[in-house]
Amino acid sequence: MKIFYIILSFALLLLSGCKEQDLALYNETESGNSVYFTLPYNTALQAVPTDSLHIRFGFLPANTSSTIEQIVVAATGPLHDQDREFKILIDPNATLTIGEHYKFLEDKLVIPAGQRTGTIKLAIQKTVDMNTHTFTTSFQLVPNNNFNTDIKFRKTPNLQKDIPILKIRIMVDNIFDKPYCWSVAPYKASFERTLGEYSLAKLNLLIELFDEDMEHFTNPQYAKESYFTISKMTFWASYMKYWLGREATEGRIHKDENGKVITMGPYAN
């Protein structure tokens, strides 16, 4: 019983420490108003935090020539009744360059009046050289008259690692490659048994039929966090097999980008 109380006391102490840390992190009197990128902040507690935005034209429809992307920036502290501009530093050694590969869609980067978040809106252009190279840049939040950058990290659940939240990478390419879940063990075998051989046409059809998101298949965190259960993949495969069969009886044969008829794996009922 004594051991139980010791363990309980230790647990309460840890919880208290976490709460005190959180309070200190968001103490507006001492820290003022801070800004941070929400993507790494919101994923810091996941098994694989996300510190980058990877735009893959190879996984988009072939006729896609450009895409609009938004990077969300959040502010701590109370709401304000006027727009507040924030500033970023662009990687001076970036290979993804303004004018050639992308442009900003707004003249100023702001947290709008009455809101806690603002966006960096980018128009990203697909270029021929993206067929063989991945182009990168990074944005670093920097202080100005409206905001500081005192909150630099978010702790992981075990408090063993700091996840940076002031910097984000942008990567762009048009390289046609298998998505993570269809190419890396142990997920590869499960996908091939249920959904069959990979093709981009099949993946796009799956996304359309089940209202999925391309990121679910290209971001490793979804596979590692068991997003793809056997029951889910079996359901997808079985329904797609039925749907493709029904389409075929009505004269609509669905083929992949190589001209092969789309089929499911051996475990599709």
N, C-alpha and C positions, 0 to 999 in steps of 0.2 A: 504493500500500500504506500509505503514511504517513497518507493521508486516511482510510483504513479504520480504522486504530487510533484516530485522533482521534474519529471517529464512535462507535466502540465504547466508548471511554472516557467520552464524553459520555452515552451511553445508560446505562452502568453507574452514572454519577453521578446521573442522574435516578431510576433505580430505588432507589438507596441513599437518596436524598432522600425518596422516597415511603415507604419502609420506616421511616425515622426519624420522619417525620411521623405515621404510623400508630401507632408505638410511643409517641410523645409524647401522641397523642390518647387512648390507653387506659392511661396510666401511673396505676395506682390509688394508688400511694404518694403522688403529688402531687395527684391530682384527687379521690380518694375515690370514692364511688359516685354515678354520674350516671344520670339517666333521660332518655329521648327517645322520640318517636313513631316506630314502625317503618315506617309507610307512607311518609313522605318520605325516611327513611333508606334503606330498601330500594330505592327507585326513583331515588335521586340519581344513579346511574350510567347511567340510561336517557336516551334522547333527550329525553323529556318527563317530568321528575320529577312526582310526584303529591303535592300539598300539601293536598288537600281530599277530602272524602267527599261525593258528590252523590247523594242519594236521590231518585229520580224515580218517584213513584207512577204517573205516566202510562205508564211502561213495565212496570208490574206488572199482574197480573190486575185487572179492574175492581172485583171484590168485595173487594179488599185494603183494609182500613181502617187497618191499622197494621203496622209492621215492627220487628223487633229488629235493632239494629246494634251491632257491637263495634269499638272502636278500641283497638289494641294498643299498650301502653307497655312498653319494655324497660329493663333496668337493667344497668349495667356492674359488673364486680367479681365476687367469689366469691358462691356461693349462701349463703343464711342459713337457719337452722332455725326462723324465725318469720316471720309475715306482716309486711310493711313497707308502711306507708301512704305514698302519694304525693299531691301536691296539684296542683290546676289552678286557673287563674283564668279565669272565664267572661267573654266580651266584654260589658261593661256596656251597649253600644249595640246588642246583638243584636236582630234582628227575629224570630228563632226563639227562642221563650221557654219556659222551664220551666213546667210545669203546663198550659199551653195547647197546645203543640206536641210536647213531649217530657218524659220523666222519666228519672231515673237508676234502674236496677234494683237497685242495691246501695247500702247506707248508706255504705260506705267504699270508697275506691279503693286497692287494695293490689297489691303484688307478692307472691303467695302464698309460703309457706315452701317452700324447695327448688326454686324456679323463678326464671327470669330475666325472665319477662314477666308482665304483668297486663293486664286489660282494663277499658275504660270501656264498660259495657253500657247502651244506651239503648233505650227504647221510644218510637218516633216515631209520632205520630198524624196521619192524613190529615185535613185540614180543608178546608172549602169555599173559603176564601180562597187556598188553594194552587193553585186552578185558573187563577189569573191572576197570581200573584206567587211569586217564589222567596224563601224565608225563610232567613236565614243566622245563624250564630253562629260563635264560635271558642273553642277551648280552648288555654290557654297553660300549660305545665308550669312550676311555680315551686318553689324550694327549700324543704325542711323539715328536720326533724331526721334523717331517714333518707337523703335524697338531695340532691345539688346539681344545678345546671343548667349546669355549666361547659362541656359539649360542646354548643355552640349550632348548629353547622353540620356538613355533610359536603361535602367537596370533590367537584366533578365530575371525570371522568377527566383532563381537560386542566388541572386545577387553576385554571381561570379563573373559576369561579363557586362561591359558597357556597350550599348548599341548607339553609335553616332546618329544624331537626328538633325544635324545642321548641313549635311551634305548628301547629295543624291547623284547617282550616275545615270546617264542616258546612253543606251547602246542601240544602234540601228544597223540592220543588214537585210539582204534579200537572199540569204543562203537557204537553199531548200534542204532541209534535214529532218530526220525523224524526231518527233517530240520526245521529251525525256521519258515519259511513261511507256513508250513503245520501243525503247532502245536500251534500257538499263535494267539489269537483274535486280530484284526478282520480279519486277512488274512486267517486264517484256513477255515472259512466258504466259502470264495470266491474260494479258491483252491478246496475244496471238491465239490462245486456245478459245477465247470467247468471241473476240471481234475479228480475228483473222489477220491476214497480212496488212501492214500499214499502207495507206495511200492518203494523200492530202484530200482528195475528193471524198473519201470515206469519212475522214475526220470532220470535214466541213459539213457533211450530211448529218453526222452524229450530233454536232453542235446545233444544227438547225432543228432537228427532230426533237431534241430533249432540252432545248433552250439552255445549253451549257455555255461556257466561256472558254475561249482559246487558252487563256492563262491557266485554267485547270489542268491542261495537258502539257504545257510547256514549262511551268514553274515547279521545280522539284518538291516544294513544300507540300503540295497537295497529295502527291504519292506517298511521301514520307509520313504524313499525318493521316494515312488510311482513308483518304477521300474516295479512292476507288476500291470499294468492297466487291467481293466475288458476286454477291447478290445483285449489286448495281450493274456490274459488267454483263452478267448473265441476262438480266432484264433488257439492257440495251441491245445485246446481240440477238436475243429471241425476237424482240419487237422489230428490229431492223430486218431480220430475215423474213419475217411475215410481211413487212411493208414493201420490201424489194420484190417479193414474190407477187404481191398484189399489183404492184406497179407493172411488173413484167406481163401479167395476164391482160393488162389494159394497153399493152404495146409500148410501154415506157421502160426501156432498158437503161439502167444507170451504170455508167462506166467511169473508171478512174482516169487520171491524167495520162496514163499510158495506153488507154484504149481497152483495158481489161474490165470485164464485168465485175462489179463490186459484189463480193460474197462475204459471209461471216465465217468464224472459226468452227472447229469440230464440236465445241461444247454448246453451240447455239441450238436450242430446241426448236 
